[in-house]
Amino acid sequence: MENKFETNAIRNQLERSQYLEHSVPMYVTSSFVFGDAEDMRASFAEEKDRNIYSRYSNPNNNEFVAKICEMEGAEAGFAFASGMAAVFSTFAALLESGDHIVASKSIFGSTLNLFNSFLPKWNIETSYFGVHEVDQIESLITEKTKILYAESPTNPGVDIVDLEVLGTIAKKHNLILIIDNCFASPYLQQPMKFGADLVIHSATKLIDGQGRVLGGITVGKADLVDKVYRFSRITGPALSPFNAWVLSKSLETLAVRVDRHCENALKLAEYLEAHPKINWVKYPFLKSHPKYEVALKQMKAGGCVVAFEVKGGLEAGRKFFDSIKLLSLSANLGDARSIVTHPASTTHSKLTPEQRLEAGITEGTVRVSVGLEHIDDIIADISQALG
Ligand SMILES: Cc1ncc(COP(=O)(O)O)c(C=O)c1O
């Protein structure tokens, strides 16, 4: 009998130690010991599948990776110190000088910066498509293109990219399809079902869920993950065992937390949609979302982020921020505490105004990561801040 998502998230755990602990302990150790010289030689020669050094693997990291693989339907994975370590290491491991990436314009600001400011140092160029222009992707593909990359929902505009369309294009052109699934979490969306080869998460967000630790992970097809692993065990971006332990525990409550995040976010989005001081609201499970049908096809619910614009431009937006009392003004998301962010002056401030607009961010765009407080209190705070 196959267990369900929620059961696996709790019951998939490391074997008990000789102490028969109920909850998995922390293996805070940099290295592991060997029985004798032959054991050590065979371990380093990879004739044995065992932990050697925590830059390569660690029991807590292994458990965290195994759980995410099960959730995403992936064969293998590697856990990183942050989401950006996962993004960088994955691209660095898979690309050669002269390779080309086709990516969505609406991606996380640091990822965009990596593609535009750093990868060109190694002669790796990127061409971009708009989230509403997936029909143009094929015209951007050249013989040098190796990776097709997107986020869905996007940060911060919560636009939706049709993963099935991307999967079909990637297969036709023999590209590696990589999806940053951070905004959905493995509970709401599994991109590999739609043809993704690799899935990346910033585990700092919904996976941690309480704003405590940074983490990242790349999971997917074993041959690709092996390349990522070989790059990473040399270059050292591994997740710390302590953070792996925290994140693995967090997965036990992922489903119940994300259900409530989504319930609260939908209620807030509906409230804002009817508010006279709001220009527009975007939330994947609002019928007014331009890709509502696609969201229904590929997601279980809409996620924790609602984007909107206050009428009156930047000045009205600033007043709104200064009037917030309960919610946090912070840059994280997916936390139990609701968070309000102004992407143009924070997470996406390194982009030019044109690049921001292309990524769907106006000067007045507000991003709310809807938390787990009572929805009445969240709405009351936003309502008073809107005046
Ligand atoms: C969609 C997305 N990808 C990647 C990252 C980077 O993750 P981290 O901050 O853990 O490095 C973030 C962070 O906000 C994100 O929102």
The ligand as an ORCA input file, in Angstrom:
! r2SCAN-3c Opt
* xyz 0 1
  C      11.817     32.161     -6.375
  C      13.073     32.232     -5.577
  N      14.135     31.519     -5.961
  C      15.295     31.549     -5.264
  C      15.422     32.344     -4.151
  C      16.751     32.387     -3.435
  O      16.673     31.687     -2.233
  P      17.609     32.003     -0.956
  O      17.218     33.327     -0.429
  O      17.321     30.859     -0.037
  O      19.024     31.991     -1.453
  C      14.342     33.093     -3.700
  C      14.474     33.962     -2.508
  O      13.635     34.793     -2.246
  C      13.127     33.038     -4.451
  O      12.063     33.749     -4.061
*
